[in-house]
Amino acid sequence: MGWLSKIFKGSSHKFSEGHYDSSYAEDPNHYGPSTSGDVWSENDEEIDRAIAESLLEESQRGNRVIDCDSQLEEDEQLARALQESLNVANVESPPHSRYGHGNIYQPMPMYNPLGSRICARCYTEIGYGRFLNCLNAVWHPECFRCHSCNLPISDNEFSTSGNYPYHKACYKENYHPKCDVCKHFIPTNPAGLIEYRAHPFWIQKYCPFHEHDNTPRCCSCERMEPLDTKYVSLNDGRRLCLECLDTAVMDTYECQPLYLDIQEFYEGLNMKVEQQVPLLLVERQALNEAREGERNGHYHMPETRGLCLSEEQTISTVRRRNGGKRNMNMVTEPFKLSRRCEVTAILILYGLPRLLTGSILAHEMMHAWLRLKGYRTLSQDVEEGICQVLAHMWLSSKLMSGSNVASSSSSASSVLKRGTGSQYEKKLGEFFKHQIESDISHVYGDGFRAGQQAVHKYGLLSTLNHIQMTGCFPP
C-alpha cells in the first residue's frame, strides 16, 4: 500500500498579501492601489484652505488699483503654491506594494469628491479624515477587520482568502495544514513549499519525517499514532489503535463464531467444506515459524497474516487471554497438528478486527477448499487471485447486511455482536476492500482483478470449473 505525497504552494484557498505604508501623508493624492496594499490618504482640506485664503486676500484688496505686471506676478505665485501642494504626494508616496503571488502594482492616484467615499463595512460616509483604500473599496481604519478574529488589521501586511482580509497569523491558523500526528504546522521544504504525506484511504496528513522517526502504525488500519493518542501494544510487538481494538478477535475461542459464519457463507455458495479443519489464532512469531515449515505456498509480504497448512507441525496457539481487551497478558499453549486430510490447520494472526480476521479466514478457507476438492497445483496468481475474490465477496456481504458477522446459531455469537455495525467498523470494512482492490502486486492484485472479472462474467462456479480443467481463469 503506497502513501500519497503532496506538495503545494500555500493553501488551496486563494492567498494574497497587502502592505501598509508606514508613513501617513497628509495629501489628497496619497492613495494605494485599489487591489493591493493599504495606504492612508488625506482629504482635499489643504488645497481648499489655500484657495480660500487667496480669495479672502483678493476681497480685502477691494477696488485697489494694481498694474498688470503686479497682477501677473501674484497669479504666478498662486499657481506655484497650488502646484507645490499637489506635488506633496510625490514627495512621500509609498513604496510599491506586493499583492497576490508577487505581482507589483504602482500607486494609482484617485480622487474621490466629498460625499462619494462610503465605508465598505459600516456603509456610512467617511467624510474628512484618514481612510483606507484596498480590496477595491474604502474603509474607516477601525472597520478594516480580520474575517477570523474580527479585530482591526493594523499590521503592515495582511492576507486574503476570497474577498476577506485576515491577519497573517489568523490566515495561517485557518488555512495552513497541520500534521495529524504531531499537531504542528506542516513545515515547508527547502523550496519554500508545503510538503506532506497522506494515507491514500484515510487521508491522514503528516510531516514527511514521521516516516523515518519510528512513529508507530496500527497493524490493522495502517494509520499513524497521533501524539495525543496512545495505541495498544500487542505481545508480539504490533500496535493497535483503540478503534480497531474495539472489535479485535484476541484468542482462538473468541474466533469460533466467526469461523462458523465463514462456513455458512461457503455453504450458501454451494461450496461446503466437508472436513473439519482446525482454526488457531497465533502470534506473529508462531505464524512465521509455521510458514517456514510449510513446503508449498505463496505468502503476501511484508507480513503474513494467515496460513493454510498441509504439514504436521506443533503450533503455539493463543488459547485464552486474562482480563479485558486492553489486558495483553496472553496465554499460549502448544497444539500438535496431525495430517488427516490435505489440510492440517488454518492459522490466523490474533488481535485483528473481526472484519479483517474474517476476510483473512475466508481467503484461507478457499485455499483449503481447493486442496480438499483435489484441484491440481495452480499458478500463484490464479490460486491467490480466486482466494482474494472470496475474501472480497465475504466482506461485501457483511457490509451489505450491517456487518453482523456472528452466526445466529452460535451460543457465543454475542461475543462478536458487541459493537456491530458502528460507523467506524463499516469504514474499516471499506478500507479492507480497498486494500484488496488496489493491491499492486502481480500475484494478489492482478490475480484478484482477473478472478473478479471472470466471476462477474461467468459466475463463481463456472469460473471454478474452468480453473479445475485448465488451471487458469476463463478469458
C-alpha positions as CSV (number, residue, x, y, z in Angstrom):
1,M,0.0,0.0,0.0
2,G,1.6,3.2,-1.1
3,W,1.2,6.6,0.5
4,L,0.5,9.9,-1.2
5,S,3.0,12.7,-1.3
6,K,1.5,16.2,-1.6
7,I,3.4,19.4,-2.4
8,F,1.6,22.7,-2.9
9,K,2.3,26.4,-2.7
10,G,0.4,28.0,0.2
11,S,-3.2,26.9,0.7
12,S,-5.9,25.5,-1.5
13,H,-7.6,28.8,-0.9
14,K,-6.6,31.9,-2.8
15,F,-3.9,33.7,-0.9
16,S,-2.8,37.2,-1.3
17,E,-0.9,39.8,0.7
18,G,-1.3,43.5,1.2
19,H,1.1,46.0,2.7
20,Y,0.5,49.2,4.6
21,D,2.7,52.2,4.1
22,S,4.3,53.1,7.4
23,S,4.1,56.9,6.7
24,Y,0.7,58.6,6.6
25,A,0.9,61.5,4.2
26,E,-1.5,64.4,4.6
27,D,-2.1,64.6,0.9
28,P,-5.2,64.1,-1.3
29,N,-3.4,62.1,-3.9
30,H,-1.8,59.7,-1.4
31,Y,-3.8,56.5,-2.3
32,G,-2.6,53.0,-2.6
33,P,-3.6,50.6,-5.4
34,S,-7.2,49.6,-5.2
35,T,-6.3,45.9,-5.3
36,S,-3.3,45.8,-3.1
37,G,-1.7,47.5,-0.1
38,D,-3.4,49.8,2.3
39,V,-2.4,53.4,2.2
40,W,-3.7,56.1,4.4
41,S,-4.9,59.2,2.5
42,E,-5.9,62.8,3.5
43,N,-8.8,64.9,2.1
44,D,-8.6,68.0,0.0
45,E,-8.7,70.3,3.0
46,E,-5.2,71.8,2.5
47,I,-5.9,72.7,-1.1
48,D,-9.3,74.2,-0.2
49,R,-7.7,76.2,2.6
50,A,-5.1,77.7,0.2
51,I,-7.8,78.6,-2.3
52,A,-10.0,80.2,0.4
53,E,-7.1,82.3,1.8
54,S,-6.3,83.5,-1.7
55,L,-9.9,84.5,-2.3
56,L,-10.1,86.3,1.0
57,E,-7.0,88.2,0.2
58,E,-8.5,89.3,-3.1
59,S,-11.7,90.5,-1.4
60,Q,-9.7,92.6,1.1
61,R,-7.9,94.4,-1.6
62,G,-11.3,95.8,-2.7
63,N,-11.0,98.1,-5.7
64,R,-7.3,98.8,-5.2
65,V,-5.7,99.5,-8.5
66,I,-2.8,97.3,-9.4
67,D,-0.8,97.3,-12.6
68,C,-0.8,94.3,-14.9
69,D,2.7,93.2,-14.0
70,S,1.9,93.0,-10.3
71,Q,-1.3,91.1,-11.1
72,L,0.6,88.6,-13.2
73,E,3.2,88.1,-10.5
74,E,0.6,87.3,-7.9
75,D,-1.2,84.9,-10.2
76,E,2.1,83.1,-10.9
77,Q,2.7,82.8,-7.1
78,L,-0.7,81.3,-6.5
79,A,-0.2,78.8,-9.3
80,R,3.1,77.8,-7.9
81,A,1.6,77.3,-4.4
82,L,-1.2,75.1,-5.8
83,Q,1.4,73.1,-7.8
84,E,3.6,72.6,-4.8
85,S,0.6,71.4,-2.7
86,L,-0.3,68.9,-5.4
87,N,3.3,67.6,-5.5
88,V,3.3,66.7,-1.8
89,A,2.1,63.2,-2.8
90,N,5.2,62.7,-5.0
91,V,7.5,63.5,-2.1
92,E,6.1,60.9,0.3
93,S,4.4,58.4,-2.0
94,P,4.5,54.9,-0.6
95,P,6.8,52.1,-2.0
96,H,5.5,49.6,-4.4
97,S,3.1,47.1,-2.7
98,R,3.1,43.3,-3.3
99,Y,-0.2,41.6,-3.8
100,G,-1.3,38.1,-4.8
101,H,1.6,35.9,-5.8
102,G,4.3,38.5,-6.1
103,N,2.8,40.9,-8.7
104,I,4.0,44.6,-8.4
105,Y,1.4,47.4,-8.6
106,Q,2.2,51.1,-9.0
107,P,0.3,53.5,-6.7
108,M,-2.7,54.9,-8.7
109,P,-3.8,58.4,-7.7
110,M,-7.5,58.6,-7.1
111,Y,-9.8,61.5,-6.4
112,N,-13.0,60.9,-4.5
113,P,-15.2,64.0,-4.2
114,L,-16.6,64.7,-0.8
115,G,-19.7,62.7,-0.2
116,S,-18.7,59.7,-2.5
117,R,-16.5,57.8,0.0
118,I,-18.6,55.1,1.6
119,C,-17.1,52.6,4.1
120,A,-17.3,49.0,2.8
121,R,-18.1,47.7,6.3
122,C,-20.4,50.2,8.0
123,Y,-21.7,51.8,4.8
124,T,-21.5,55.3,6.2
125,E,-19.9,58.3,4.6
126,I,-16.2,58.6,5.5
127,G,-16.0,62.4,5.0
128,Y,-12.9,64.2,6.1
129,G,-10.1,62.4,7.8
130,R,-8.0,59.3,7.2
131,F,-9.3,56.3,5.4
132,L,-8.0,53.1,3.9
133,N,-8.2,52.2,0.2
134,C,-7.8,48.5,-0.6
135,L,-9.6,45.4,-2.0
136,N,-11.3,47.8,-4.5
137,A,-13.1,49.6,-1.6
138,V,-12.5,52.3,1.0
139,W,-12.7,51.8,4.8
140,H,-12.7,53.5,8.1
141,P,-9.4,52.4,9.8
142,E,-11.4,50.7,12.6
143,C,-13.7,49.0,10.1
144,F,-10.9,47.1,8.3
145,R,-11.1,43.9,10.4
146,C,-9.9,40.3,10.2
147,H,-12.5,37.9,9.0
148,S,-11.4,35.4,11.6
149,C,-10.9,37.2,14.9
150,N,-12.8,40.4,14.0
151,L,-10.1,42.6,15.3
152,P,-8.8,45.6,13.3
153,I,-5.9,44.9,11.0
154,S,-3.1,47.4,11.8
155,D,-0.1,45.3,10.7
156,N,1.9,46.3,7.7
157,E,0.9,43.1,5.9
158,F,-2.3,41.2,5.7
159,S,-3.6,38.1,3.8
160,T,-6.8,37.4,2.0
161,S,-8.9,34.4,1.2
162,G,-11.6,35.2,-1.4
163,N,-12.6,38.8,-0.7
164,Y,-12.0,38.6,3.1
165,P,-8.9,40.1,4.8
166,Y,-7.1,38.2,7.6
167,H,-4.2,38.9,9.9
168,K,-1.3,36.8,8.6
169,A,-1.3,34.7,11.9
170,C,-5.1,34.1,11.6
171,Y,-4.8,33.1,8.0
172,K,-2.1,30.5,8.9
173,E,-4.2,29.2,11.8
174,N,-7.2,28.7,9.5
175,Y,-5.7,27.6,6.2
176,H,-2.1,26.3,6.8
177,P,-2.3,22.4,7.1
178,K,-1.4,20.8,10.4
179,C,0.1,17.4,10.9
180,D,-2.4,14.8,12.2
181,V,0.4,13.1,14.1
182,C,2.4,15.8,15.9
183,K,-0.4,18.5,15.6
184,H,2.2,21.2,14.5
185,F,2.0,23.2,11.3
186,I,3.5,21.1,8.5
187,P,6.8,22.8,7.6
188,T,7.9,24.0,4.2
189,N,10.6,22.2,2.3
190,P,13.8,23.9,1.1
191,A,12.0,25.3,-2.0
192,G,9.5,27.1,0.3
193,L,6.6,24.8,-0.5
194,I,4.4,22.9,2.0
195,E,5.0,19.2,1.6
196,Y,3.3,16.4,3.4
197,R,2.4,12.7,3.2
198,A,-1.2,11.4,3.2
199,H,-2.6,7.9,3.6
200,P,-4.4,7.0,0.3
201,F,-7.6,5.9,2.1
202,W,-7.8,7.7,5.5
203,I,-6.2,10.9,4.1
204,Q,-4.3,11.3,7.4
205,K,-1.8,14.1,6.7
206,Y,1.6,14.1,8.4
207,C,5.0,15.6,8.2
208,P,7.4,13.6,5.9
209,F,9.9,12.9,8.6
210,H,7.4,10.8,10.6
211,E,8.0,8.0,8.1
212,H,11.6,7.8,9.5
213,D,11.2,8.7,13.2
214,N,9.8,5.3,14.3
215,T,6.2,6.7,14.7
216,P,4.1,3.6,15.2
217,R,1.3,2.5,12.8
218,C,-1.8,0.5,13.6
219,C,-1.2,-3.1,12.3
220,S,-4.8,-3.1,11.1
221,C,-5.8,0.3,9.6
222,E,-2.2,1.4,9.0
223,R,-2.9,4.9,10.4
224,M,0.0,6.6,12.3
225,E,-0.2,7.0,16.1
226,P,-1.1,10.7,16.9
227,L,0.8,12.4,19.6
228,D,-2.3,12.8,21.8
229,T,-3.5,9.2,21.4
230,K,-1.7,6.0,22.6
231,Y,-2.1,2.8,20.7
232,V,-2.2,-0.6,22.5
233,S,0.9,-2.7,22.3
234,L,0.4,-6.4,21.5
235,N,2.7,-9.1,22.9
236,D,4.4,-9.7,19.5
237,G,5.4,-6.0,19.0
238,R,2.5,-4.9,16.9
239,R,0.5,-1.7,17.8
240,L,-3.3,-1.5,17.6
241,C,-5.4,1.7,17.6
242,L,-8.3,1.9,20.0
243,E,-10.9,1.9,17.3
244,C,-9.6,-1.3,15.8
245,L,-9.1,-2.8,19.3
246,D,-12.8,-2.4,19.9
247,T,-13.7,-5.4,17.6
248,A,-10.4,-7.2,17.7
249,V,-10.5,-11.0,17.9
250,M,-8.0,-11.9,20.6
251,D,-7.9,-15.6,21.0
252,T,-8.9,-18.9,19.4
253,Y,-12.1,-19.4,21.5
254,E,-13.4,-15.9,20.6
255,C,-12.8,-16.7,16.9
256,Q,-15.1,-19.8,16.7
257,P,-18.3,-17.9,16.0
258,L,-16.6,-16.1,13.1
259,Y,-15.4,-19.5,11.8
260,L,-18.9,-20.8,11.8
261,D,-20.1,-17.7,9.9
262,I,-17.5,-18.3,7.2
263,Q,-18.5,-21.9,6.9
264,E,-22.2,-20.9,6.5
265,F,-21.1,-18.4,3.8
266,Y,-19.4,-21.2,1.9
267,E,-22.4,-23.4,2.2
268,G,-24.5,-20.6,0.8
269,L,-22.3,-20.6,-2.3
270,N,-22.7,-24.4,-2.7
271,M,-19.1,-24.9,-1.6
272,K,-19.4,-26.6,1.7
273,V,-16.1,-27.7,3.3
274,E,-16.8,-31.3,4.3
275,Q,-13.8,-31.9,6.6
276,Q,-13.5,-30.1,9.9
277,V,-10.3,-28.1,9.7
278,P,-8.8,-26.8,13.0
279,L,-8.7,-23.0,13.3
280,L,-6.0,-21.5,15.5
281,L,-5.1,-17.9,16.4
282,V,-1.4,-17.3,16.8
283,E,1.2,-14.7,17.5
284,R,3.4,-13.3,14.8
285,Q,6.4,-15.4,15.7
286,A,4.4,-18.7,15.6
287,L,3.0,-17.8,12.3
288,N,6.4,-17.0,10.8
289,E,7.8,-20.3,12.1
290,A,4.8,-22.2,10.7
291,R,5.4,-20.6,7.3
292,E,9.0,-21.7,7.3
293,G,7.9,-25.3,8.0
294,E,5.4,-25.3,5.1
295,R,6.9,-26.5,1.8
296,N,4.3,-25.1,-0.5
297,G,2.5,-21.8,-0.7
298,H,2.9,-18.1,-1.5
299,Y,2.8,-15.5,1.2
300,H,1.9,-11.9,1.0
301,M,4.8,-9.7,2.2
302,P,5.8,-7.7,4.1
303,E,3.8,-9.6,6.8
304,T,1.8,-12.9,6.6
305,R,-1.5,-12.7,8.5
306,G,-2.9,-16.1,7.6
307,L,-1.8,-19.6,6.6
308,C,-3.5,-22.8,5.3
309,L,-1.2,-25.6,6.4
310,S,-0.7,-29.1,4.9
311,E,2.2,-30.3,7.0
312,E,2.2,-31.8,10.5
313,Q,3.6,-29.3,13.0
314,T,3.4,-28.3,16.6
315,I,1.9,-24.7,16.8
316,S,2.0,-22.3,19.7
317,T,-1.6,-21.0,19.7
318,V,-3.3,-18.2,21.7
319,R,-5.9,-20.1,23.7
320,R,-7.1,-17.5,26.2
321,R,-6.3,-14.1,27.5
322,N,-6.6,-12.8,31.0
323,G,-8.6,-9.7,31.6
324,G,-10.3,-7.3,29.2
325,K,-9.5,-6.0,25.8
326,R,-6.6,-3.8,26.9
327,N,-5.0,-6.5,29.0
328,M,-2.5,-8.0,26.7
329,N,-1.4,-10.8,29.1
330,M,-1.9,-13.6,26.6
331,V,-1.9,-17.4,27.4
332,T,-0.4,-19.6,24.7
333,E,-0.1,-23.4,24.6
334,P,1.3,-25.9,22.1
335,F,-1.1,-27.6,19.6
336,K,0.1,-30.6,17.6
337,L,-1.3,-30.8,14.1
338,S,-1.9,-34.3,12.7
339,R,-2.5,-35.0,9.0
340,R,-5.9,-36.5,8.4
341,C,-6.5,-34.9,5.1
342,E,-4.9,-32.4,2.7
343,V,-5.3,-29.6,5.2
344,T,-3.9,-29.8,8.8
345,A,-5.0,-26.3,10.1
346,I,-5.8,-22.7,9.3
347,L,-3.7,-20.2,11.2
348,I,-4.8,-16.5,11.7
349,L,-2.8,-13.7,13.3
350,Y,-4.5,-12.7,16.6
351,G,-5.5,-9.2,17.6
352,L,-7.0,-8.0,14.3
353,P,-10.5,-6.6,13.9
354,R,-13.2,-9.1,13.2
355,L,-13.9,-7.9,9.6
356,L,-10.2,-8.2,8.8
357,T,-9.9,-11.5,10.6
358,G,-13.0,-12.8,8.7
359,S,-11.6,-11.7,5.3
360,I,-8.3,-13.5,6.0
361,L,-10.2,-16.6,7.2
362,A,-12.4,-16.5,4.0
363,H,-9.2,-16.3,1.9
364,E,-7.5,-19.3,3.7
365,M,-10.7,-21.3,3.7
366,M,-10.6,-21.0,-0.1
367,H,-7.1,-22.5,-0.1
368,A,-8.5,-25.4,2.0
369,W,-11.5,-25.9,-0.3
370,L,-9.3,-26.1,-3.4
371,R,-7.0,-28.7,-1.8
372,L,-9.8,-30.7,-0.4
373,K,-11.6,-30.7,-3.8
374,G,-8.5,-32.1,-5.5
375,Y,-7.6,-29.1,-7.6
376,R,-4.3,-29.6,-9.2
377,T,-1.3,-27.3,-8.4
378,L,-2.3,-23.8,-9.7
379,S,-0.1,-20.9,-10.6
380,Q,0.2,-18.4,-7.7
381,D,-1.7,-15.6,-9.4
382,V,-4.7,-17.9,-10.1
383,E,-4.9,-19.5,-6.7
384,E,-4.3,-16.3,-4.7
385,G,-6.5,-14.4,-7.0
386,I,-9.5,-16.6,-6.6
387,C,-8.9,-16.7,-2.8
388,Q,-8.9,-12.9,-2.8
389,V,-12.2,-12.9,-4.7
390,L,-13.8,-15.0,-1.9
391,A,-12.4,-12.7,0.8
392,H,-13.8,-9.6,-1.1
393,M,-17.2,-11.3,-1.6
394,W,-17.4,-12.1,2.2
395,L,-16.6,-8.5,3.1
396,S,-19.2,-7.2,0.7
397,S,-21.8,-9.5,2.1
398,K,-21.1,-8.3,5.7
399,L,-21.1,-4.6,4.8
400,M,-24.5,-5.0,2.9
401,S,-26.0,-6.9,5.9
402,G,-24.8,-4.5,8.5
403,S,-21.6,-6.5,9.2
404,N,-23.4,-8.9,11.6
405,V,-20.5,-11.4,11.4
406,A,-21.6,-13.6,14.2
407,S,-23.6,-16.8,13.5
408,S,-27.1,-16.7,14.9
409,S,-26.8,-20.4,15.7
410,S,-23.7,-19.9,17.8
411,S,-24.0,-19.8,21.6
412,A,-21.0,-17.4,21.5
413,S,-22.5,-15.1,18.9
414,S,-23.0,-12.3,21.5
415,V,-19.2,-12.1,21.8
416,L,-18.9,-10.9,18.2
417,K,-22.1,-8.9,18.1
418,R,-20.8,-6.3,20.6
419,G,-20.5,-3.0,18.8
420,T,-21.5,-4.5,15.4
421,G,-22.4,-2.0,12.7
422,S,-20.7,1.1,14.0
423,Q,-19.7,3.7,11.5
424,Y,-16.1,3.1,12.1
425,E,-16.4,-0.6,11.6
426,K,-18.2,0.0,8.3
427,K,-15.4,2.4,7.3
428,L,-12.9,-0.2,8.3
429,G,-14.6,-2.8,6.1
430,E,-14.5,-0.5,3.2
431,F,-10.7,0.0,3.8
432,F,-10.1,-3.8,3.8
433,K,-12.0,-4.0,0.5
434,H,-9.9,-1.1,-0.8
435,Q,-6.7,-2.9,0.1
436,I,-7.8,-5.9,-1.9
437,E,-8.9,-3.9,-4.9
438,S,-5.8,-1.6,-5.0
439,D,-3.1,-4.2,-4.3
440,I,-0.3,-3.6,-6.9
441,S,1.3,-7.0,-6.6
442,H,1.1,-9.3,-9.6
443,V,0.0,-12.4,-7.5
444,Y,-2.6,-10.8,-5.2
445,G,-3.5,-7.6,-7.1
446,D,-3.5,-8.7,-10.7
447,G,-4.7,-12.2,-9.7
448,F,-7.7,-10.7,-7.9
449,R,-8.7,-8.4,-10.7
450,A,-8.5,-11.2,-13.3
451,G,-10.5,-13.5,-11.0
452,Q,-13.2,-10.9,-10.2
453,Q,-13.6,-10.1,-13.9
454,A,-14.1,-13.8,-14.7
455,V,-16.6,-14.3,-11.8
456,H,-18.6,-11.2,-12.9
457,K,-18.7,-12.5,-16.5
458,Y,-19.3,-16.3,-16.0
459,G,-20.3,-16.7,-12.3
460,L,-18.3,-18.3,-9.5
461,L,-19.0,-22.0,-10.1
462,S,-18.4,-21.8,-13.9
463,T,-15.1,-19.9,-13.2
464,L,-14.0,-22.7,-10.7
465,N,-14.9,-25.4,-13.2
466,H,-12.8,-23.7,-15.8
467,I,-9.9,-23.3,-13.3
468,Q,-10.1,-27.0,-12.5
469,M,-10.0,-28.1,-16.1
470,T,-7.4,-25.6,-17.5
471,G,-5.6,-24.2,-14.5
472,C,-6.3,-20.6,-15.5
473,F,-9.2,-18.1,-15.5
474,P,-11.6,-18.1,-18.4
475,P,-11.0,-15.4,-21.0
